[in-house]
């Protein structure tokens, strides 16, 4: 099978349901940003995989869920994201927060390379969340993306903590 179809050469593409839309369509903006986030998570994943088995499994799980979300945003039928997925992120957030020092101020994205990559993922995740607003999708999907950005923030702090890297606080 050829990787190129030439059907998108004039600025249109097909959604999963076969509907042709502009490549500037809100759905494409949303699932394109989810795809970008998934790529950045892969980049984060490779920086954690050798040293953190726990985060290795978590990030693989997140990547699978992001593919599910992309399918949903591309008009695929089904319940791709569940309440249990949001609860899983919350459980991981709680576990990591129990280990890191209590946050007392805003924290600058800094520290280890893996921590900074997690912060990049967090900001792309927030953008994806903004892109999803106004698209008719189950509310649980929006909650998942919101919680995922929280997870990525706490993961950034956790990765610095594990590396013994001091956080840099924002000073006005």
Secondary structure, DSSP 8 states (H G I E B T S, - for coil): --S--STTTTSEEE-TTS-EEETTSHHHHHHHHHHHHHHHHHHHHHHHTTT-HHHHHHHHHHHHHHHHHHHHHTT--S--S-HHHHHHHHHHHHHHHTTS----S-B-S-SSHHHHHHHHHHHHHHHHHHHHTTS---HHHHHHHHHHHHHHHHHHHHHHHHTT----B---
